[in-house]
Amino acid sequence: MTRFIFITGGVVSSLGKGLGSAALGALLQARGYKVRLCKLDPYLNVDPGTMSPFQHGEVFVTDDGAETDLDLGHYERFTGNPANKMDNITTGRIYTNVLAKERRGDYLGATVQVVPHVTNEIKDFIYEKDGSADFVLCEIGGTVGDIESLPYLEAIRQFGNEVGRDRAVFLHVTLLPYIPAAGELKTKPTQHSVKELMSVGIRPRVLLCRADRKIDEDEIRKIGLFCNIDEEKVIPALDVKTIYEVPLTYHREGLDTQILDCFGIKDAPEPDLSVWEDIVHRIKEPEGIVKIAVVGKYTNLTDSYKSLNEALIHGGIANNVKVEIEFFESEIFESEDAVSKLEGVNGILVPGGFGSRGTEGKIRAAKFAREHNIPYFGICFGMQMAVIEAVRNLCGVVNASSTEFGDIDEAVVGLMTEWDKNGEKVERSENTDMGGTMRLGAYEACLKEGSKVASIYGSTKISERHRHRYEVNMKYRKDLEENGLVFSGVSPDGLLPEIVENVNHPWFIGVQFHPELKSKPFNPHPLFVSFVRAVIDNSRLV
């Protein structure tokens, strides 16, 4: 029998619902249960693929090619369970489905309304997961009180009534702000948030209260009294030094125990949290510190590179070092002198991105790393910029560029028009809609025998997740390889470049895919482990 846990948020946004959901999933999994996590997002976009990283943070891509909310990255990193396109839905997709059914006549002439048609579509999305796990955790995006969230709250209210209290529990995440003038945490915002939730017919049975300091017992009792919730089910969720400490602290506060109690489960085995204890120990007591520069285009919002940031931390965990990430806006390097700012770093990483802004700065960063023997990791766009730099400065094609930046004579990087997906040809053109039209999801690659990447992976066959519209032009392969930039990974048909590495450099690798999407604290991605190892070696030389 599948049990459902619905996680809502109140008071303010960015409280950590996704992280709390992931941590709870990890705790239940550590007790031996099978878990599945999903996210219901109230925005009207069909998916976050066309949204600015400044607005929504990174787009997390699944193996089956879904562009999803970044919280699905948390789910994967904490449970190790790969997400898929049925684990994230938006209002845009809900309405697309409803309107398609209306056009087909599926509603038999009925007036199509939010209730029951939209709410039924949401419930169908949830019911699809029945039987897929022991516990399904559904996070509702947004904040209680938002008009966009109302159909979702109504849908999960109906769902809870349909399956009963023994199969559905509502967990509400709130904030206890500290008011310096009063010298105390305030419970009133939490009270109002619970009242707002109850006004739509949902009574939370567990409260997860975020705070930046200890919550006194008197405040816990007050919250329980005024929110009509059992005192032991008011769970403090205090700030911690690392997100990987959250499962440990939530377990100490009794979150998983109280959730199980709501379902009447009293004899669950204690969770084995030794892996999390080891991870936290390695983070808090590193053997050294290394500094890595991330030269990107969306550095004003660190969530734009959420998976990347975590993958670098994972590489540090594997090497027992703390990775200090220093973000550089790539535009500042568009003057030749500015790259001297990179002289104090131990490694340089250029991540993915779209558009022409800041590209020359990324190219100069790649050149600086190549010429100064600094470990360089280029991911997606970062690989393309490294190849353009090499064509310009090693092969002598000074006007080499990408068609992404406009009409050019020497297209080192160009728009993909077709590729193979599971034996079928996929075609695109410049006039194709931008949403969901990239090379998305997991694709296999073949690695060159004896190459650095084959040694890092321990295999010549890999599968990695992609998200891009443009590819490096293979016509430059011969000239590049003669100058040391080897195409060490290609698609199985040999037509698409996947990895380049500079054989005349200690560690210089560019990949067309996004390895950060598959890295986990307990299973760091091998490329990040190797990159951080090279950065450590470089830090000993400088």
ZAMARGU-4260 file (C-alpha; in steps of 0.2 Angstrom, whole numbers, plus 5000, padded with zeros to 4 digits):
<rodrens>
0) 5000/5000/5000 | 5007/5017/4995 | 5006/5031/5007 | 5007/5049/5002 | 5015/5064/5010
5) 5011/5081/5004 | 5023/5095/5008 | 5017/5113/5007 | 5026/5129/5012 | 5020/5145/5020
10) 5025/5163/5026 | 5039/5165/5013 | 5046/5157/4998 | 5063/5148/4998 | 5061/5140/5014
15) 5068/5123/5009 | 5053/5113/5005 | 5063/5104/4991 | 5077/5100/5003 | 5066/5095/5017
20) 5056/5083/5005 | 5073/5076/4999 | 5079/5074/5017 | 5063/5065/5023 | 5064/5054/5008
25) 5082/5049/5013 | 5077/5046/5031 | 5062/5034/5025 | 5074/5026/5013 | 5087/5023/5027
30) 5073/5014/5036 | 5071/5002/5022 | 5056/5009/5013 | 5055/5012/4994 | 5052/5031/4991
35) 5047/5042/4976 | 5047/5061/4976 | 5038/5072/4964 | 5035/5091/4962 | 5019/5100/4957
40) 5024/5118/4951 | 5010/5131/4949 | 5018/5142/4936 | 5010/5142/4918 | 5026/5138/4909
45) 5024/5120/4902 | 5042/5117/4909 | 5056/5128/4915 | 5066/5125/4899 | 5063/5143/4893
50) 5064/5152/4909 | 5079/5163/4914 | 5091/5155/4926 | 5089/5172/4936 | 5071/5168/4939
55) 5070/5150/4942 | 5088/5144/4945 | 5095/5129/4935 | 5085/5117/4924 | 5087/5099/4930
60) 5087/5087/4916 | 5082/5068/4918 | 5088/5053/4909 | 5072/5053/4899 | 5074/5071/4893
65) 5062/5080/4904 | 5067/5098/4909 | 5062/5100/4927 | 5063/5110/4943 | 5079/5110/4952
70) 5071/5102/4967 | 5072/5086/4957 | 5091/5087/4959 | 5089/5087/4978 | 5078/5072/4976
75) 5091/5062/4966 | 5106/5068/4977 | 5098/5063/4993 | 5090/5047/4988 | 5100/5041/4973
80) 5083/5037/4964 | 5083/5044/4946 | 5069/5055/4942 | 5059/5055/4926 | 5046/5066/4917
85) 5032/5060/4927 | 5039/5067/4943 | 5037/5085/4939 | 5021/5094/4932 | 5017/5112/4930
90) 5001/5121/4928 | 5006/5124/4910 | 5006/5105/4907 | 4990/5103/4917 | 4980/5115/4906
95) 4988/5109/4890 | 4981/5092/4894 | 4964/5098/4899 | 4962/5109/4884 | 4968/5094/4873
100) 4954/5083/4881 | 4941/5097/4878 | 4945/5099/4860 | 4944/5080/4858 | 4927/5080/4866
105) 4932/5070/4881 | 4921/5080/4893 | 4906/5076/4883 | 4900/5094/4881 | 4902/5099/4899
110) 4908/5116/4904 | 4926/5114/4908 | 4931/5121/4925 | 4945/5122/4937 | 4934/5110/4948
115) 4933/5096/4944 | 4942/5096/4927 | 4959/5104/4932 | 4959/5096/4949 | 4955/5079/4942
120) 4970/5081/4930 | 4981/5085/4945 | 4974/5070/4955 | 4977/5059/4940 | 4996/5064/4940
125) 4997/5059/4959 | 4987/5043/4957 | 4999/5038/4943 | 5011/5035/4957 | 5000/5023/4967
130) 5009/5007/4969 | 5026/5014/4963 | 5034/5015/4981 | 5030/5013/4999 | 5030/5032/5001
135) 5027/5045/4988 | 5032/5063/4993 | 5023/5077/4984 | 5030/5094/4985 | 5018/5108/4981
140) 5027/5123/4974 | 5024/5141/4979 | 5018/5148/4995 | 5001/5145/5003 | 4990/5160/4999
145) 4997/5162/4982 | 4982/5162/4969 | 4992/5150/4958 | 4993/5136/4971 | 4974/5135/4974
150) 4970/5122/4962 | 4984/5111/4969 | 4978/5113/4987 | 4960/5109/4982 | 4966/5094/4972
155) 4977/5087/4987 | 4962/5091/4999 | 4951/5080/4988 | 4964/5067/4986 | 4967/5066/5005
160) 4948/5063/5008 | 4948/5050/4994 | 4962/5039/5001 | 4959/5042/5019 | 4970/5048/5034
165) 4979/5032/5035 | 4986/5035/5018 | 4989/5054/5016 | 4998/5066/5028 | 5000/5084/5026
170) 5017/5092/5031 | 5018/5111/5031 | 5035/5120/5031 | 5034/5137/5040 | 5046/5151/5046
175) 5049/5158/5063 | 5057/5175/5060 | 5068/5182/5074 | 5064/5200/5078 | 5080/5208/5085
180) 5071/5223/5094 | 5060/5210/5103 | 5074/5198/5106 | 5063/5183/5101 | 5057/5171/5088
185) 5039/5175/5082 | 5026/5162/5080 | 5012/5173/5073 | 5017/5170/5055 | 5016/5152/5057
190) 4999/5153/5065 | 4992/5163/5051 | 5000/5152/5038 | 4992/5136/5046 | 4975/5146/5047
195) 4977/5150/5028 | 4980/5132/5024 | 4965/5126/5035 | 4954/5139/5026 | 4955/5128/5010
200) 4951/5112/5020 | 4968/5106/5024 | 4974/5102/5041 | 4993/5099/5043 | 4997/5085/5054
205) 5016/5089/5055 | 5024/5106/5055 | 5042/5109/5050 | 5047/5126/5058 | 5062/5134/5050
210) 5072/5146/5061 | 5090/5152/5063 | 5091/5148/5081 | 5085/5136/5095 | 5066/5136/5097
215) 5061/5136/5115 | 5049/5123/5122 | 5037/5136/5127 | 5036/5142/5108 | 5034/5124/5103
220) 5019/5122/5115 | 5012/5138/5109 | 5013/5133/5091 | 5005/5117/5094 | 4991/5125/5104
225) 4986/5138/5092 | 4989/5128/5077 | 4979/5113/5084 | 4994/5101/5081 | 5001/5088/5093
230) 5016/5096/5101 | 5028/5082/5097 | 5024/5085/5079 | 5030/5103/5079 | 5048/5099/5072
235) 5062/5112/5073 | 5071/5114/5057 | 5086/5125/5062 | 5100/5131/5050 | 5115/5120/5047
240) 5132/5122/5040 | 5129/5110/5026 | 5113/5104/5018 | 5120/5086/5020 | 5118/5088/5038
245) 5099/5090/5036 | 5094/5071/5037 | 5104/5069/5053 | 5096/5085/5061 | 5079/5081/5056
250) 5080/5063/5062 | 5086/5070/5079 | 5071/5081/5080 | 5060/5066/5076 | 5053/5071/5059
255) 5053/5054/5051 | 5047/5046/5068 | 5032/5058/5068 | 5028/5055/5050 | 5027/5037/5053
260) 5017/5039/5068 | 5004/5048/5058 | 5002/5033/5047 | 5001/5022/5063 | 5018/5014/5060
265) 5026/5011/5077 | 5039/4997/5073 | 5049/5004/5059 | 5067/4999/5060 | 5079/5013/5065
270) 5088/5021/5050 | 5106/5018/5046 | 5113/5035/5044 | 5131/5031/5044 | 5134/5037/5026
275) 5127/5054/5030 | 5138/5055/5046 | 5153/5051/5035 | 5149/5064/5023 | 5146/5077/5036
280) 5162/5073/5044 | 5172/5075/5028 | 5164/5092/5025 | 5167/5098/5042 | 5185/5092/5044
285) 5193/5093/5027 | 5212/5090/5025 | 5214/5106/5015 | 5206/5119/5005 | 5206/5122/4986
290) 5199/5137/4976 | 5190/5134/4960 | 5184/5148/4948 | 5168/5146/4940 | 5167/5158/4925
295) 5149/5159/4921 | 5135/5170/4914 | 5122/5169/4928 | 5133/5170/4943 | 5121/5183/4952
300) 5110/5169/4957 | 5120/5153/4964 | 5104/5142/4961 | 5108/5144/4942 | 5122/5132/4945
305) 5115/5122/4959 | 5120/5104/4953 | 5137/5111/4948 | 5140/5118/4965 | 5135/5102/4973
310) 5145/5091/4961 | 5161/5101/4966 | 5157/5099/4984 | 5155/5080/4980 | 5172/5080/4972
315) 5179/5088/4988 | 5171/5075/4999 | 5179/5061/4989 | 5196/5070/4990 | 5194/5075/5009
320) 5196/5094/5004 | 5185/5109/5005 | 5181/5117/4988 | 5179/5135/4989 | 5170/5141/4974
325) 5173/5159/4967 | 5161/5165/4954 | 5167/5176/4940 | 5155/5185/4928 | 5162/5180/4911
330) 5159/5198/4904 | 5173/5205/4915 | 5186/5195/4906 | 5182/5203/4889 | 5196/5214/4892
335) 5213/5205/4890 | 5220/5212/4906 | 5206/5206/4917 | 5210/5187/4916 | 5224/5191/4928
340) 5211/5189/4941 | 5212/5171/4939 | 5230/5170/4944 | 5225/5165/4962 | 5214/5150/4958
345) 5219/5132/4958 | 5206/5127/4944 | 5195/5135/4932 | 5177/5128/4927 | 5167/5136/4913
350) 5149/5129/4914 | 5134/5129/4902 | 5125/5144/4895 | 5115/5151/4880 | 5118/5167/4869
355) 5132/5178/4865 | 5134/5188/4881 | 5150/5185/4890 | 5157/5172/4877 | 5173/5181/4874
360) 5176/5181/4892 | 5174/5162/4893 | 5185/5160/4878 | 5199/5170/4887 | 5197/5160/4903
365) 5199/5144/4893 | 5215/5151/4885 | 5222/5157/4902 | 5219/5139/4909 | 5228/5131/4894
370) 5243/5143/4893 | 5246/5143/4912 | 5243/5124/4915 | 5228/5127/4927 | 5216/5112/4927
375) 5201/5117/4916 | 5184/5109/4915 | 5172/5115/4902 | 5154/5109/4902 | 5143/5110/4887
380) 5145/5128/4882 | 5162/5128/4891 | 5168/5114/4880 | 5162/5124/4864 | 5171/5139/4870
385) 5187/5129/4873 | 5186/5122/4856 | 5184/5139/4848 | 5199/5146/4858 | 5209/5131/4852
390) 5204/5134/4833 | 5208/5152/4835 | 5225/5151/4844 | 5232/5134/4840 | 5225/5131/4822
395) 5226/5149/4817 | 5208/5152/4812 | 5206/5169/4820 | 5188/5172/4816 | 5182/5155/4822
400) 5165/5157/4831 | 5148/5149/4834 | 5132/5151/4823 | 5123/5154/4840 | 5131/5172/4840
405) 5126/5176/4822 | 5131/5174/4804 | 5149/5169/4803 | 5162/5162/4790 | 5170/5149/4801
410) 5157/5140/4811 | 5167/5129/4824 | 5150/5127/4833 | 5133/5126/4824 | 5115/5122/4826
415) 5111/5103/4827 | 5098/5099/4813 | 5097/5080/4816 | 5103/5067/4828 | 5099/5049/4833
420) 5088/5045/4848 | 5086/5027/4852 | 5087/5022/4833 | 5075/5036/4827 | 5080/5052/4818
425) 5076/5068/4827 | 5076/5084/4817 | 5076/5102/4821 | 5078/5119/4812 | 5080/5137/4816
430) 5061/5140/4816 | 5057/5126/4828 | 5050/5132/4845 | 5063/5134/4858 | 5054/5124/4872
435) 5059/5106/4873 | 5068/5106/4856 | 5086/5103/4862 | 5096/5087/4863 | 5089/5082/4880
440) 5092/5067/4891 | 5103/5052/4892 | 5114/5048/4877 | 5128/5035/4876 | 5146/5040/4871
445) 5161/5030/4866 | 5178/5034/4874 | 5195/5033/4865 | 5205/5018/4872 | 5220/5025/4882
450) 5212/5042/4884 | 5212/5052/4901 | 5193/5051/4901 | 5193/5032/4898 | 5205/5031/4913
455) 5194/5042/4924 | 5178/5032/4920 | 5186/5015/4920 | 5176/5011/4904 | 5175/5016/4886
460) 5156/5016/4886 | 5146/5029/4896 | 5129/5037/4897 | 5127/5055/4901 | 5113/5069/4901
465) 5113/5082/4888 | 5104/5099/4886 | 5110/5109/4871 | 5106/5115/4853 | 5123/5117/4846
470) 5137/5105/4842 | 5156/5107/4838 | 5159/5105/4820 | 5169/5089/4817 | 5177/5096/4801
475) 5190/5104/4813 | 5195/5087/4821 | 5210/5083/4811 | 5218/5101/4814 | 5214/5101/4832
480) 5221/5084/4836 | 5237/5088/4827 | 5238/5103/4839 | 5235/5092/4855 | 5216/5094/4857
485) 5210/5076/4855 | 5191/5071/4852 | 5192/5057/4866 | 5173/5054/4866 | 5161/5053/4852
490) 5143/5047/4849 | 5141/5029/4845 | 5139/5033/4826 | 5155/5044/4827 | 5146/5059/4821
495) 5144/5070/4836 | 5159/5075/4848 | 5156/5072/4866 | 5173/5075/4875 | 5189/5084/4870
500) 5205/5084/4881 | 5221/5092/4878 | 5235/5079/4879 | 5248/5093/4881 | 5240/5099/4897
505) 5240/5091/4915 | 5221/5091/4916 | 5211/5100/4902 | 5194/5092/4898 | 5178/5098/4889
510) 5162/5088/4889 | 5146/5092/4879 | 5135/5084/4892 | 5131/5089/4910 | 5140/5077/4922
515) 5135/5087/4937 | 5117/5081/4935 | 5122/5063/4940 | 5133/5067/4955 | 5128/5062/4973
520) 5137/5065/4989 | 5138/5046/4992 | 5143/5043/4974 | 5152/5058/4967 | 5154/5059/4948
525) 5171/5053/4942 | 5175/5068/4932 | 5173/5080/4947 | 5183/5068/4958 | 5197/5068/4945
530) 5195/5087/4942 | 5197/5091/4961 | 5211/5079/4962 | 5220/5089/4948 | 5216/5105/4957
535) 5224/5098/4973 | 5240/5094/4964 | 5240/5111/4956 | 5238/5120/4972 | 5253/5111/4979
540) 5263/5118/4964 | 5258/5136/4965
</rodrens>
